[in-house]
Amino acid sequence: MIFDLPTNFPGLNETPLVTRLEFPESGVNIEGHFRLNEFALLPPDNLEFLRLYIKVRGNLKEVERILGLSYPTIRSRFEDLLKALGYEAEADEAEARDDVLKALERGDIGPNEALERLKNT
């Protein structure tokens, strides 16, 4: 039976280290200390979002359509993915952008005002 690679363990806050690779058809085994890359360490929800994002060639509006969620929610998930990969934007910029999108989602501001505010962040 083959399982997904566990990348965290309850109660521990450390990155796992792979120590053995097996190539079953050839019978080759390699032992050593191998780091996992940032993609292998993504939580399942971020990994699924990334797969969909790649499938639709980076079109967040298409991700929105497929998942049936609002654009601000999709944008927030994208920001979460970037943070998980270590590619987060300046914290202040990301916060300001999230605030604008949340205000738009709540109906506090209209699309034109949101667009103008986003241009200024």
C-alpha positions in Angstrom: 0.0 0.0 0.0 1.3 3.5 -0.9 0.5 6.5 1.3 0.9 10.3 0.9 4.1 11.5 2.4 3.3 12.9 5.9 4.9 16.3 6.3 3.9 17.1 9.9 3.4 15.2 13.1 1.0 16.3 15.9 2.9 18.1 18.6 6.0 18.7 16.6 7.0 21.8 14.7 9.8 20.7 12.6 10.4 19.9 8.9 10.8 16.1 8.2 13.9 14.7 6.7 13.7 11.9 4.1 16.3 9.3 4.7 15.5 6.6 2.1 14.3 6.5 -1.5 13.2 3.3 -3.2 12.8 2.6 -6.9 10.6 -0.5 -6.7 10.8 -1.7 -10.3 14.6 -1.6 -10.4 15.2 -2.6 -6.8 17.4 0.4 -6.2 17.4 2.0 -2.7 19.2 5.2 -1.9 19.9 6.2 1.7 21.0 9.6 2.9 19.6 12.8 4.2 17.3 14.6 1.7 15.4 17.8 2.3 11.9 18.2 1.0 11.3 21.2 -1.3 8.7 23.9 -0.5 6.1 22.3 -2.7 6.4 18.9 -1.0 5.7 20.7 2.4 2.5 22.4 1.3 -0.6 21.6 3.4 -3.1 19.5 1.3 -5.5 22.5 0.8 -2.7 24.7 -0.6 -1.5 21.9 -2.8 -4.9 21.4 -4.3 -5.3 25.1 -4.9 -1.9 25.2 -6.6 -2.8 22.3 -8.8 -6.0 24.0 -9.9 -4.2 27.4 -10.4 -1.6 25.7 -12.7 -4.3 23.8 -14.5 -6.1 27.1 -15.4 -2.8 28.7 -16.3 -2.8 31.2 -13.5 -6.2 32.6 -14.1 -7.7 33.5 -10.7 -11.1 34.3 -12.3 -11.3 30.8 -13.7 -10.3 29.4 -10.2 -13.2 31.5 -8.9 -15.6 30.1 -11.4 -14.6 26.4 -10.8 -14.7 26.6 -7.0 -17.8 28.8 -6.9 -16.2 31.2 -4.5 -15.9 35.0 -4.5 -12.9 36.6 -6.0 -11.8 38.1 -2.7 -11.9 34.6 -1.1 -9.9 33.2 -4.1 -7.4 36.0 -3.8 -7.0 35.4 -0.1 -6.3 31.7 -0.7 -3.7 32.7 -3.3 -2.1 34.9 -0.7 -2.1 32.0 1.7 -0.4 29.8 -0.9 2.3 32.5 -1.5 2.9 32.7 2.3 3.2 28.9 2.6 5.8 28.9 -0.2 7.7 31.8 1.5 6.9 34.3 -1.3 4.7 36.6 0.6 4.5 40.3 -0.5 5.3 43.0 1.9 3.0 42.5 4.9 1.6 46.0 4.8 0.8 45.7 1.1 -0.9 42.3 1.5 -2.9 43.5 4.5 -4.1 46.6 2.7 -5.1 44.6 -0.4 -6.9 42.1 1.8 -8.8 44.9 3.6 -9.9 46.3 0.2 -11.1 42.9 -1.0 -13.0 42.2 2.3 -14.6 45.7 2.1 -15.7 44.9 -1.5 -17.0 41.5 -0.5 -19.0 43.0 2.4 -20.5 45.6 0.0 -18.9 48.5 1.9 -17.3 49.8 -1.4 -18.1 49.3 -5.0 -15.9 47.7 -7.7 -14.6 51.0 -9.1 -13.6 52.2 -5.6 -12.0 48.8 -4.9 -10.0 49.0 -8.2 -8.8 52.5 -7.4 -7.7 51.5 -3.9 -5.9 48.4 -5.2 -4.0 50.5 -7.7 -2.8 52.6 -4.8 -1.5 49.7 -2.7 
